[in-house]
């Protein structure tokens, strides 16, 4: 829809009060005042002193005005004038209602927070309604949420430059978040209808906000069971009927604020009559007009005689999605591998500073980059949090200090990286710091996440590639939902530890940091083999290996042997082994050593060397084992 991006900047140094008793010496206080002539949802802002709850006597800035009663009132243009003076080199300023920006792609609203709820906003909580919408918990959440004043006056008021409008934008977000999938579809369809058939005639005088208000009141008044997937058109007609009723009345109510007419200053009587004709025409013939919507080729895809093209398009979408679901983890994996291997040449302090620097850079991209850059940053954030947490925890363990809560918090921030790789790093830290009972709980949780629709990604050079075996159901879920969330909830990357995280790695696995032993090994390494300077292991064998070690430490022989059997099944059964065959064999061999089964351990180490004769830590183990 080529929509813009909305920003609300809240000036928390200020506080709007509705009563003198709310005065606060720690804020810049503005008193909201109204009289009998003040339009609904609007008020004036009077400046108060900071040292005492008294009114200001003199204007503070040039745009302030003093009224007949000697009150210093704040103009709603002071912020706009200040922005223009500071950023006029960016070009002409664009205003839409309370928003101000220098680009059609961005709407920026500056708002003052209110100390308490304005009286007219109690309307949302006290008016009668059927009860199914909004949900009681949503209403309670809205009641606890702040309201704001934004710089906008009534279009027909002679004092419009001194008026400020009450905003319940956060409440409205909560209400929309309560939409079911079908209600979302209806809302999107109405937005497409508005942009395709109404906006060319009326511009933004009938806005998306009017459409959203019609949807909100229709959901509130209609029974929940009408919102079915096969009933989208009928529900859209219901919403248009609600809008038509308001057009005939000449009044569009606000869903959260009493006494407001959203048509004021937008649509006069003549335009309302014309709008009624347009919407009636849209509704005619069972809304046949939607077949003419060009946006997203909607009409094209709705025509029944071109279903075969839809099927072909669907097949292409699945193919493309399969590539996307492989390439994005591949990019994340290689990016983290480079960052972690680069830290090998740094001391611990330089490494920590480097990770924090990367986090700050991602934060900058997340705030100022394009939508794709912001999404990419959000995917990398959790992995870097896990890297930082494991590095700091390793320092604590090395110095025999307890791991502080702030590091635990960093681990928790990392758990949204993918299904379990960073959670396994956390469990490994718990084991290495002697917290075996806690580690066992985390590992049990991780095992419960495994299933046939979980995809294991590994793109390490010279190792078998995994991740392109997504099931059809998994891909269909990707088409219906958010790809980023699908990656986080149904995929997992191999687990990596840098040399600075070694104290969070079981001792036997620390050998993996030193795969390259000889000059010949070094010569045979490819430029893309940075991962060989790390401990790298696939999630499933690491899960079972940690379970074995933890249950062994907790003296739970039955659970320990169950974990060992699962690890052996994973390694030995056809189709069970994944990317890092050698490392899986090494941890299984170590378990056999601990079980006093040297022949089995020797066999698995030799199997590993047969797979990879060079740059393989099994050569260390065989030397150690045969001495």
N, C-alpha and C positions, 0 to 999 in steps of 0.2 A: 504493500500500500504506500510505499515511500513515505512512511511516517517519520516524524521528528523524534528527538530524544528530549525527555522532560527532566529538568533538574529543579529541586527545591533546596535553596540554601537557607538554613535556619540560623538566625542571628541570636545565639544563646546568651550573649552579653546583655540582651534586652529582655524585658518581661512586661507583657500587657496585663494589667490588673483591671478588675471590674468593681473593686471596692477598695477604699483607702486602707482597710485592714490587711490587704495582701501586699502592702509596700515592703520591699526587701532592700536593705542597704547594700547588698552585694551585687545588685543589678542596676542597669539603667531602666528606670521605671517609666512606663507610659500608661496613663489612665484612659480607659475606653469610656467615652461619654456619648450619650444619645439624648435626643429630645423627641417631642411629638412629631416633628417633621422628618426625622431620620428614616430613610427607607429600610425595610427588613434586611437583615444580614450585613448591615453596614454600621459603622460608628466613626467617631473622630478620636484622635489620639492626642492627649494633652501631656506635655512634658512635666515630670515631677523632679524635685531636687533629690540628689543622692544621699546627702547628709541627714536630711529630715523629711518626714512625709508632708512636704509642703509643695505648692505649685511653683513652677519657674516664673520669674518676672520678666525675663528678657529672652528673645530668640537665641538659639544656640548656633544655628547655621542659617545662611541667607534665605533658604526656601521655607523656613518656619513662618507662620503667620500668627498674629495676636488678634483674637476676636474681641467683640464688644465688651465681654466680661473680663478682659485682661488675661485670658488663658492662652498659653503658647501652644499652638496646634502644629502637628507634624504634617507636612505635605507628602502625598504619596509619590511625588516626583523627585524627592531628594536623592534617592538611591539611583534612579535613572540618570539624573544630571551628573552625579558623581561618577557613574560608570562611563558616561559619554566623555567626560573630561579626561578620564584615565585611559580609556581604550579607543578614542576616536580614530586612531591610526588604523584600526581594523576595518573601518568602513562605516556606512550608515547604520543607525540603530533600528531594529525591527521590534515592534510591540504588538502583542496579541493579548488583549485583556490585561491580566496582571503580569504577564511574562514579558521579559526584555532580553534581547540577544543581538548578536551581530551576524546571525546565519539563520536561514530558513530551516536548517536541519536541527536546530536546538531551541528549546523553550526554557528559559531560566526564570524562576520565580523566587524572589527574596521574601522571607516570611519572618514575622515576630511570633514567638511562642506565647500562649496565654497561660496565666497562672491557674485559671479554673475554667470550667465549661461555660460558654455563653448560654444564657437562658433559652434562646430560641433553638439551640441544639438539643435541649431536653426532649424536643419533639420526637426524635428517633426512638426514645426509650418509653415514652408514655402513651403514644398513640395506639389505638386498638389494631390488632392484626390477627390473621388466622393462627400463627404460631410456628409454622414449619420453616419460615424464613423471615428475617435472619435467624440463625441458630442462637440459642441463649449464650453459648460460649463466645460467639462472635460479638454479640452485643456487649458482653462483659469486657471483652478485649478492647472494643471501641471506647467504652466508658473510661477505661484506664489510659487511653491514648490521648495525647495532647491535641488541642486545636490551635489554629494559627490565624493571624491577620496578614493579608496580602494587599499590595498596593493597587486597589481598583475602586473607583467610585461609581455611583449610579450615572448612566450615560445622560440622563435628562436633568440632573441636579445642577444648580448653579454653584454648588460647593463640592463638585465631584473631585477636585484636586486635593481636597482635605479629607476625603472619605477613604476608609479601609474596609475591605470585605473579609468576613469570617470564612475560613477554609477548613473543611473536614476531609481533606484529601486522603489522609491515612486511614480514616474510617472507611472511605469509599474503596480503597485498595483491599481492605479486609473483606468487604462485602463481595467484591468481584472474585477474590480468591476462593470464596465459598461456592462459586459456580460449578455445577457438574460439567462433564465433558460436552454433553448435549447443549447445555445452556451457553457454554463458550462458543459452540458452533453457531448457535442462533445469533449471538452477539456479533461474531465475525461476519456472518452473512449480512446482518443489518448494516454493519460498517461498509461492506462492499456495495450494498444497494445505495447507501447515502453518497458514497464517493462516485458511483457510476451514473446515478440518475438525478440525485437531488443537488449535489454540490455544483454541477455545471449551471444550474438555474439560480440557486440561492446562496452560493458561496458557503462561507462558514456560519451564516446566520442560523442555520439548523446544523448543529455541531454533533460530533461523536458523543459529547456529554448528554445531549438530549436523547440520543439513541440508548445510551447506557441507562439513563434514568427510566426510560420506558421499559427496558428489560428488567430493571430492579423492581419496579412496581408490578409488572406482570408476574414475575416469579413469586412475589409476595401474595398476590391475589389468587393465583391459579394453583390447583392441586399439584403436588410433586410428580404424580404418575403420568402427567401429560408429556413430560420432557423425555421422550424416547428417541432413540437413534433414527427410527423410521418416521418421526413426527416433526422433523426440523422445520419444514415449510409451514405447517399448521401453527407451530409455536411462534415463528416469525410473524405470521399474520396476526396472531394475538397481540404481539408487541406493537405492530402497526395500528391495530384497533385502539390500543391504549393511547397512542400518540394522536390518532384522529380525534378521540374524545376530548383531549386537551386542546386541540386546534379549534374545535367547535366552541369550547368554553372560553378560548382566548387566554388560557392560563396553564402553564406547565409547572407543577409543584416540584420542589426540591426534596430528594429522598431523606436527607438528614437534617434539614433546617426549615423551621416553620416560617410561613408568611412570604415565601419567595416565589416570584413568577419568573421562570427561566426564559420566557419569551420577551421580557422587558428589554428594550433597547436592541432587540434582534429582529423581531418580526412584528410589523404593524398589522392592522386589520386587513388591509388589501393583500399583503403578502401571505397572510394566514389562509385567506380564501383560495389563493393560487396554490399554496402548499397542499391544501386539502384535496384539490383536483389531482395534483401530481401523485400523492400517496394512494388515492383511490384508484388511479390508473395502474400503479405498481401492483396493487392487490388483485386487479382483474385477471380473469382466466387462470386462476390458481397460480398467480405470480409467474406467468410465462416469461416475464421480463428477465428472470435470472439466467435464462439461456443466452441472453445477449451480453452478459457480463464478460468483458474481455480480461479482467484482472485474473492472473494465474490460469488463464484459459478455462475459467470455470464453466462457461456455457458449453465449450467444446467437450469437456469431460462428462457433462450431464446428458449429452445427446445419446439416445439408445442405439442408433445405427452405427456408431463408431466404437463399440465396446472392444473390438479386436485391437484397435490402436491403444486403448487403455491397457489391455493385457500386455501388449508389447512394452508399453511405457513402464508398467509395473515390474516386468522382468528386468528391464534396464535399471530401474531404481534399485532392485535387489542386488544386481551385479555391482553397481557403483557403491552401494552401501557396504557390500562385502569388502571392497577395496579400502573404503574409508575406515572401517572398523579394524583393518589391519595396519593401515599406514599411520594413523594417529598414535596408537601405542608404540609403533616402530619409532616414530619421531620422539616421543617422550622418553623411550628407553635409551636411544642414542644420545639425546641431549643430557640426560642425567649421567650417563656413562662418561661422557667427556668432562663434565663438571667434576665428577668424583675422581677420575683418574688424574686430572690436572692438579688436584690438591695433594697428590702424592709427593710433589716436589716442594711443598710448603711445610712449615712447622705448624703446630696445632693452632697457634694464635692467628697466623695468617689464614689458615683454612677457615676458621670460624668467621673472621672478618670477611673473607671471600663469600661465604654462604650468605651472610647478612647483606652484603652488597648486592648479590643476585636477587635476594628477596626484595630489597628496596627498588631495584630496577624493575622487577615484575610488578611491584605495587604501582610504579609510575605508569607502566604500560597499561595496567588494569584500569587506571583512572583516566588516561588520556589517549589510549590507542583506539584503533578501529574495533568494530564488533568482533571480528575474527581474532585480532590481537588480544582483546580482553578475554575471549574464551580460551585461547591458548595459554594465557597467563594463569587463568583459574585452574587449568589442568596441571600445571607445573607446581603451583604453590604447595600442595600437600606433600609432594615428594621432597621439596626443599626443606619443609618443616621437619619431615622425618629424618632427613640427612643431618640437619642441625641438632635435633634432639638426640640422635644416636651418637653424634660426635661429642656433645657435652656430657652425655651419660657415660661414655667411655672414659672421659677424663676423671669423672667422679669415682668410677669403679677402680681405675688405675691407682688412685690415691686413697682407696678404701674409705670413701666418703659416701653417705647416702645420696641417692639421686633425688634432687629437690623437686618440689611440686611444679615449679615453672617449666622444668624439662618434661614432666609428665603431661603438662598442658600442651606443650609443643607436639608430643607424640599424638595426643588426641586430635589436634588440628590436622595431623597427617592421615588420619584414618579414612578420609574421603578420597584418597588418591586413586585406589582401585579396590577390588574386593577384599584383598587381604595382605598384599606384600608388605606394606608398612606396619600392619598389625602384627605380622610375624616378626618384624624387627623389634617391635615392642616386647613381644613374648620372649625373644632371645635375650633382650636386656634384662628382663625380670629373672630369667634363669641364671644369667651370668652374675647378677647381683645377689643371688641367694634367695630370691622370692619365688620359690618353686610352686607353691600353692596358687599364687596369683597367675603365674605363667600357665599352669594347667587349665585354669578357667578360660584364659584368653584362647588357648589352643583348642579347647572344646568348642568354643564359639566359632573359631575359624573353620573347624572341620564341618560344623553344621551349615556353613555357607557353600560348601562344595556341592556340585550337582552336574547333571549332563549338559545344562545350558551355560556352564561357566567355561570361558575360553582363556587359555593360557598362552600368553604372547612372549616370544623370545626372538630377538633379531641379532643376537651376538654373532659376529663374523666367524666362520668356520664351524658353526654349530647348526644342527637341524632347525630350520625355520618353523615356527608354529604360529597358529592364529588364524589361518584361512579356512578352518573347518566349521564355520558357524552354521548352526542348524537353520532350517527355513523359518521355524517359529521365532528364533532369536532375531533374524533379520526382519521379520514382520513387525516385531516389537520395536525395532529401530525406526521403521517407517512411521509407526503410530505415535512414537514418543520422542523424547529428547535423546540424541545420540550421545551427548556428554554423560548424561545420567546412566545410559545403557552401558557405557564403557566402565563407569565407576561401580556399577552394581552387578555386572555379569562378566567382567574380565579381570585378569590379574597378570602382572608382569613378573619376571624372575626377580628374586631378592638380591640386592647388591649392598655390600659393605666396603667402604674405603679403608685404607690403613689407619686412619684416625678414628675409626669405629671399632677397632679390633677387640677391645675389651668387652664389647657387646656381642661378640661372636664366640660360640663354643670353641674351646682350645684347638680341637682337632681341625676345625674348618679354617683356622687362621693360617694353616699351611697354604691355602689356596691363594694367598697374597703373593706367593713366591713360586709361581709356575715356571717362570723363565729362569733356568739355572745355569745354562752354559752359553758360550758364544754362539754355538750352532743353533740353540733355541732362539736366541735373539735374531739371528739371520733369517730364520724361518717365519718370524712373526710378520704379519701384514700390518700396514698402517692403520687399518680399522680394528686392530686387536687391542684397543685401549682397555677393554673389559678384563683382559688377562692380568691387569694390575689390581684387580678387585677380587673380593670373595663374591662369587655369583653362583646362585643355586636356584632351581625352580621351586615354586611354592609348595607343591604337594610333597616331594621328598623332604624338604626342610620341615614341613609341618610334622610328618611322622618321625623324623629324626629328633626334633625337639621334644615330642611327646615321649619318645623312648628315654631320652636323657632325664627329663623331668620326673617321669614315673619311677625311673631307677633311683633318683635322688630321694624321692618320697617313699621309697621302699614299698611300691605297689607292683609286685611281680606280674600279676595277671594283666594289668593295663599296659605294663611295659612290653610284655610279649605280644600283646595285640597290636601295639604300635609297630613293633619289629616285623610282624607278619605282614602288615599293610605296606610297610616300606619294601619288603622283599617282593611282595606281589607286584608293586608298582614297577620295580626295576626289572623283574624277570618275566612278567607276563607279556605276551605280544600286544603291542599297541599301548602299553602302559607308560613306557619311558618317553620323555619329552626332550627339551632342548639340551640341557647340560648332562649328558649321559655320564661323563667321567665323574663329576662331583656327586651325582646320585650314587654311583658305585662306591665312591670313597666313604660316604657317610654310612652306607650299608656295611662296608668292610670294617669300619670302626666299631659298629654295633657288634659284629661278630668277634672282634678282638675282646670287647668288654664281656661277651658271653663265653669267653675262653674257647673259641672255635677257630683256631689259627688257620686251619686248612681252608675254611670258607673265606676268611679274610684275605688270605693270599690269592685265592682264586679271583675274587672281585677286583683286587688291585691289578692283577695281571690282565683281566678283561679290559680294564680301563686303559692300560698301556697299549693293548692291541687296537683299541679305537683311535687313540691319539698318542703316538710314540714320543712326540716332542711337546714342549710347553705343557707338561702334565705333571702335577704334583704327586701323582702315584709313584713316580720315580723316587721321590723323597721317602714315601711310605715304604716302598719295597726295600730301599737301602736300610731304613730304620728297622724294618721287620726282619730282615735276613741277617742282621748283625748278631 
